[in-house]
Amino acid sequence: MNAPNDNAFLSLQFARSVVMPLPGVTEKICFDTPAFYANKKIFSRLKEDGLSWVMYTEERDKWMQADPETFFITDHYVNYNYMLVNLATVNPADLQLLLITAWKNRALKKQVETALAQGLINE
């Protein structure tokens, strides 16, 4: 991995603040980068280049059409429900929404209900 840049460091700190309070989230290393899991299923990680996030999403076409400079894929991700998120251009509110949505899609229903009841997320 390249030396971490400011965007990578700041986005990692931001991501941790968003997802670590959520039920069942663990942080591990994946491809030599920090990654977040729910129930042993990866939902987001810092890409090896340190310039983008790899994000689980079931709505990537919507995101990519809205802002192709920020949300995109490479050939590797064509057959997977992941997209890349450009750290230099992503809006923090969008990154937060993507992280929470990715977690919801990987978490157990009971964990999502707990997070809602505790006011950690909105519906």
C-alpha positions as CSV (number, residue, x, y, z in Angstrom):
1,M,0.0,0.0,0.0
2,N,1.2,3.5,-0.7
3,A,1.9,5.8,2.2
4,P,-1.4,6.9,3.6
5,N,-2.5,10.3,2.4
6,D,-4.5,12.9,4.4
7,N,-7.8,11.9,2.6
8,A,-7.3,8.2,3.5
9,F,-6.5,9.0,7.1
10,L,-9.4,11.4,7.6
11,S,-11.9,9.2,5.8
12,L,-10.8,6.2,7.9
13,Q,-11.3,8.1,11.1
14,F,-14.7,9.3,9.8
15,A,-15.7,5.8,8.8
16,R,-14.7,4.5,12.2
17,S,-16.8,7.1,13.9
18,V,-19.8,6.2,11.8
19,V,-19.7,2.4,11.9
20,M,-17.9,1.2,15.0
21,P,-20.8,2.1,17.3
22,L,-23.1,-0.1,15.2
23,P,-24.0,-3.6,16.5
24,G,-21.8,-6.4,15.2
25,V,-19.2,-4.3,13.4
26,T,-15.6,-5.4,13.5
27,E,-12.5,-3.9,11.9
28,K,-9.9,-6.2,10.3
29,I,-7.2,-6.0,7.7
30,C,-8.2,-7.0,4.1
31,F,-5.6,-6.7,1.3
32,D,-3.4,-4.9,3.7
33,T,-6.0,-2.1,4.3
34,P,-8.5,-1.5,7.1
35,A,-11.9,-3.1,6.4
36,F,-15.3,-3.2,8.2
37,Y,-17.3,-6.3,8.6
38,A,-20.8,-7.2,9.8
39,N,-21.3,-10.8,10.7
40,K,-18.1,-11.8,9.0
41,K,-19.3,-10.1,5.7
42,I,-17.2,-7.2,4.5
43,F,-19.1,-4.1,3.7
44,S,-16.4,-1.5,3.3
45,R,-12.7,-1.1,3.1
46,L,-10.0,1.3,2.1
47,K,-8.6,0.5,-1.3
48,E,-4.9,-0.4,-1.6
49,D,-4.2,2.9,-3.4
50,G,-5.4,4.9,-0.4
51,L,-7.4,7.1,-2.8
52,S,-10.8,5.4,-2.6
53,W,-13.1,3.2,-0.6
54,V,-14.5,-0.1,-1.8
55,M,-18.1,0.0,-0.7
56,Y,-20.8,-2.7,-0.8
57,T,-23.9,-1.3,-2.4
58,E,-27.1,-2.6,-4.1
59,E,-27.6,0.8,-5.7
60,R,-24.3,1.5,-7.4
61,D,-25.9,2.4,-10.8
62,K,-27.9,5.2,-9.1
63,W,-24.7,6.6,-7.4
64,M,-22.5,6.2,-10.5
65,Q,-25.1,8.0,-12.7
66,A,-25.4,10.8,-10.2
67,D,-21.7,11.5,-9.9
68,P,-19.3,9.3,-12.0
69,E,-16.2,11.2,-10.8
70,T,-16.9,10.2,-7.3
71,F,-18.6,6.8,-7.7
72,F,-17.2,4.3,-10.2
73,I,-16.1,0.7,-10.7
74,T,-13.2,-1.0,-12.5
75,D,-13.5,-4.2,-14.5
76,H,-12.8,-6.2,-11.3
77,Y,-16.1,-5.1,-9.7
78,V,-18.4,-5.5,-12.7
79,N,-19.9,-8.8,-11.3
80,Y,-20.0,-7.8,-7.7
81,N,-22.2,-5.4,-5.6
82,Y,-19.3,-3.1,-4.9
83,M,-18.3,0.3,-6.1
84,L,-15.3,2.6,-5.6
85,V,-15.7,5.9,-3.8
86,N,-13.3,8.7,-4.6
87,L,-12.0,10.2,-1.3
88,A,-11.0,13.5,-2.9
89,T,-14.5,14.2,-4.1
90,V,-17.0,12.4,-1.9
91,N,-19.4,14.5,0.2
92,P,-19.1,13.3,3.9
93,A,-22.9,13.0,4.1
94,D,-22.9,10.7,1.1
95,L,-20.1,8.6,2.6
96,Q,-22.0,8.3,5.9
97,L,-25.1,7.2,4.1
98,L,-23.2,4.7,2.0
99,L,-21.5,3.3,5.1
100,I,-24.7,2.9,7.1
101,T,-26.6,1.4,4.2
102,A,-23.8,-1.0,3.4
103,W,-23.8,-2.1,7.1
104,K,-27.6,-2.5,7.0
105,N,-27.4,-4.7,4.0
106,R,-24.9,-7.0,5.8
107,A,-26.1,-6.9,9.4
108,L,-28.7,-9.2,11.0
109,K,-32.2,-7.9,11.1
110,K,-32.0,-7.9,15.0
111,Q,-28.8,-5.8,14.8
112,V,-30.5,-3.2,12.6
113,E,-33.5,-3.1,15.0
114,T,-31.2,-2.6,17.9
115,A,-29.4,0.3,16.1
116,L,-32.8,1.9,15.3
117,A,-34.0,1.5,18.9
118,Q,-30.8,3.0,20.3
119,G,-31.0,6.0,17.8
120,L,-27.7,5.1,16.1
121,I,-29.4,5.1,12.7
122,N,-32.6,6.4,11.0
123,E,-34.9,4.3,8.9
